[in-house]
Amino acid sequence: MHRIKRFETISSTNDYLKKNYSGLEDGDVVTANHQTKGRGRNGRTWLDDDSSLLFSVLLKDRLDAKTISLLPLLTGTAIFLAFKDLGVPSQIKWPNDVMIEGKKSTGILLEAITDSKLEAVIIGIGINVNNTDFDPLIKDKATSLLSYLGHKTEKSKVLDSFLSHFDILYGEYLKGNHAFLSILKAHSFLDGKEVSLNYYGENRHGRAIGVDDSGQLVIDTAEGPLTVQAGEVTLQSVYQEKSR
Ligand code: BTN
């Protein structure tokens, strides 16, 4: 069971957990209708819209530092399964997004708190649920559950469904079972697409072949196959699908 703390407005659900994690419990969830300082990856802002489900999950106590890079993939898979239960087909864009009909529906921002050891992991998730009006900056690239379904969905229903799938996948992951990767591999958005990425400061370009059994993305580049781990790279762009 997760304890869920709900705010109407907060700076950022991730920041709340970062500040308060030591007095909170493993599995605690914070959700808010509005964020005044919502953060996305790579220092970007996450635009505020109360039609979105905005929340963060705190993990502590039972952490596996060696496989932390799998957590965004596990989270994306739990979202994929929650969407499936709601009748919405989606794809997981390695390593951090969930796409519906080729557009971004969900962003995941994973942050680790380390002292001398890994103290806590915060998984921040923004899911476009009932959004209809998108900012002009993201209008062509973003979608919501409402855009697909044509009707509204209770945000709490999406949260409950996500948490029940997450608990099952995370419980197995802690036992060393990474079977969720087979779901991800079967529904991977990037397969066959041309990608550009920053790999240790170098720009690399190639065609994504797929996600391998250890959760790494395999890319066919002019210099040969390149296998990259989530966290090692920043995906810069994705081009249209190539016929194979
Ligand atoms: C991204 O795609 O760039 C990641 C976006 C993550 C946004 C969520 S909303 C809830 C949580 N709180 C934040 O400040 N960010 C995450």
Residues whose N, C-alpha, C, O or C-beta is under 5 A from the ligand:
A	BS01	BTN	S12 T13 N14 K37 G38 R39 G40 R41 W46 L54 F55 G107 I108 L109 G124 I125 G126
